[in-house]
Amino acid sequence: MRLLLCLADHAGEVVSIDDVLTQVWSGVTVTPDSVYQAVASLRRLLGDDPRQPTYIATVPRLGYRMVAAVTPWVPATAAIPSSPGRRAGVARAAGAALCLALAAAFLFYGKVPTASPAPATQPEKSIAVLPFLDLTEKMSNEPFADGMTEELIDKLSKIPGLRVPSPTSSFYFKGKQITIPEIAKSLGVAYVLDGSVRKSGARLRIAARLIRAENGYVIWSETYDRPVDDLLMVQDDIAGEVTKALRASIVAKP
């Protein structure tokens, strides 16, 4: 919600990653990955397509811009202030109004993540891999992101005792406005793994995070930087690293 308010507060303007970190995570030390993941989550909740955005547009190398129309809510009997200072106040109120309206819509339609507990029938050692997001410039690496997802599903499914839904089941949720708890309930899993792919020059950065479905908490996350020499090798390498980490986080539990 703080991210949404920040972008709505500067509707039509480009907000840099540094500005987002300063305004949204004030006093907290986090990396730019937190911004990328938060933007991706916000887009998922809004049902926004990053290729044809109606809410949040990515401005390559600069930041993000709220492209949705943001206007102040003013009672019919009230006049809009004309002084610069008061207009600024109205602009601030506009951002808050949009956030409150969207928050109300999310709550009414059930599209905000909730801490509803996972059903008791869900096996503890079970995980679904959601399609990784392509956050590269021009969104031109979707095949690699999808391949990353399939490679992870393949490797995780080979771990004895770990239940992993098939790629067909996971890809059904690609681009859909469904919360993590709802996805986990539908697939009957206790954990969800999601992530993103970004590119800078000749290097790829793959971010992955493990989420406990019953409360929505991230219990593990990591980023991996690799040169873009052999994409298949990169997929295999990263999938292997993530599998090792998740084996310790899930399978090793009593």
WOZI-V575209 format. One record per residue. OMEGA is omega in degrees with one decimal (none if undefined). D_LAST is the distance of its C-alpha to the last C-alpha in Angstrom with 1 decimal. Layout:
OMEGA:D_LAST  OMEGA:D_LAST
This chain:
177.1:36.7  177.7:37.9  179.5:38.1  179.1:40.1  179.3:42.4  -178.7:43.0  179.7:44.0  178.6:46.0  -178.2:47.7  -177.3:49.0  -179.9:49.6  -179.2:51.5  175.5:50.8  178.1:48.6  -177.0:45.8  177.6:44.5  179.9:40.9  179.2:42.0  178.4:43.6  179.6:40.5  -178.7:38.3  -174.4:40.9  -175.1:41.4  -178.7:37.9  -178.8:35.8  178.1:38.4  -179.9:37.3  179.7:33.9  177.5:33.3  179.6:31.9  176.8:32.7  178.3:34.7  178.2:31.6  178.6:31.0  -178.3:34.4  -179.0:33.8  -179.7:30.6  178.1:32.2  179.9:35.3  179.3:33.4  179.8:31.5  177.7:34.9  -179.5:36.6  179.3:34.0  -178.8:34.5  -175.6:38.3  -175.5:38.3  178.0:40.2  -177.8:40.9  178.8:41.0  176.8:43.7  -172.7:45.9  172.4:44.8  178.4:46.2  -172.6:44.3  179.2:43.0  174.6:44.6  175.9:43.4  -173.8:46.3  176.4:45.5  -178.0:45.3  -178.5:46.3  -177.3:43.8  179.6:43.7  173.7:46.3  -177.1:46.3  176.8:48.7  179.0:48.5  178.3:51.6  -179.7:51.1  -178.8:53.9  173.0:54.3  -177.3:54.4  177.4:57.8  -175.8:59.4  -177.2:62.5  -176.9:64.7  177.7:63.3  178.9:64.9  -179.0:62.9  -177.3:63.5  -178.1:65.7  -179.2:65.2  -178.3:62.8  -178.1:60.8  175.9:60.4  177.5:59.6  178.3:56.8  178.2:55.5  179.0:55.8  178.2:53.8  179.6:51.0  179.5:51.1  178.7:51.0  -179.9:47.7  -179.1:46.3  179.0:47.9  -179.6:46.2  -179.8:42.8  179.7:43.4  179.5:44.6  178.7:41.7  179.2:39.3  179.3:41.1  179.6:41.0  -178.1:37.2  -177.8:36.6  -176.4:39.2  176.0:37.9  -177.1:34.2  171.2:33.7  179.1:31.9  177.6:28.1  -178.1:26.9  180.0:23.8  -175.5:23.8  177.6:20.3  -179.7:18.8  -177.8:19.4  -177.3:16.9  179.6:17.4  179.8:15.9  -178.0:12.7  -178.2:9.9  179.8:9.9  -176.1:13.6  174.9:16.2  176.9:20.0  178.8:22.2  178.8:25.4  179.5:28.6  -178.0:29.1  175.0:32.2  -179.4:35.3  179.7:36.6  179.2:39.1  -178.5:42.7  177.0:44.5  -173.4:41.1  -177.3:42.0  179.5:38.6  178.0:37.1  178.2:36.9  179.8:34.9  178.3:32.5  178.4:32.1  177.1:31.6  179.3:28.9  -178.0:27.1  179.6:27.6  178.2:26.5  178.7:23.2  -178.6:22.6  -177.5:23.7  -179.5:21.4  -178.1:18.2  -179.6:19.0  178.1:19.0  -179.2:15.4  176.2:14.0  -179.2:11.8  179.6:12.9  -176.9:15.6  177.2:18.5  -177.5:21.8  176.3:25.0  179.8:27.4  179.5:29.8  -178.0:27.5  -176.4:26.6  175.3:30.2  -176.2:31.5  -178.4:30.4  177.7:32.3  -178.3:34.8  -179.6:34.1  -177.9:34.1  -177.4:30.7  179.8:28.1  179.0:24.5  -180.0:23.3  178.7:25.9  -179.7:24.9  179.4:21.2  -179.0:22.4  -177.5:24.9  178.5:22.6  -179.1:19.7  179.5:17.1  -178.3:14.7  176.0:15.7  176.4:19.2  173.3:20.4  -177.2:24.1  -177.1:26.5  178.5:30.2  175.9:32.6  -176.9:35.6  176.0:38.3  -177.4:40.6  -179.0:43.4  -179.7:42.0  176.5:38.4  172.4:35.5  178.8:32.8  178.2:29.7  178.7:27.4  177.6:24.0  -179.9:21.6  -175.3:18.3  173.7:18.6  -170.2:16.4  -172.9:18.5  -179.9:18.4  177.9:20.1  -178.2:21.4  173.7:20.1  -177.8:20.0  176.8:16.8  175.1:18.0  -179.7:21.5  174.4:23.6  -178.0:27.1  177.2:28.5  -179.5:32.3  175.2:33.8  -179.5:37.5  178.8:38.7  -179.5:39.8  -174.4:37.9  179.2:36.0  178.5:34.2  178.4:33.0  178.7:31.9  -178.7:29.8  -178.7:28.2  -178.1:27.7  179.2:26.1  178.2:23.9  179.9:22.6  -179.9:22.0  -179.6:20.2  178.4:18.0  -178.9:17.0  -178.1:16.2  176.2:14.2  179.6:12.2  -176.0:11.1  -174.5:10.8  -171.2:9.0  -176.9:7.9  179.7:6.4  -179.6:3.8  none:0.0
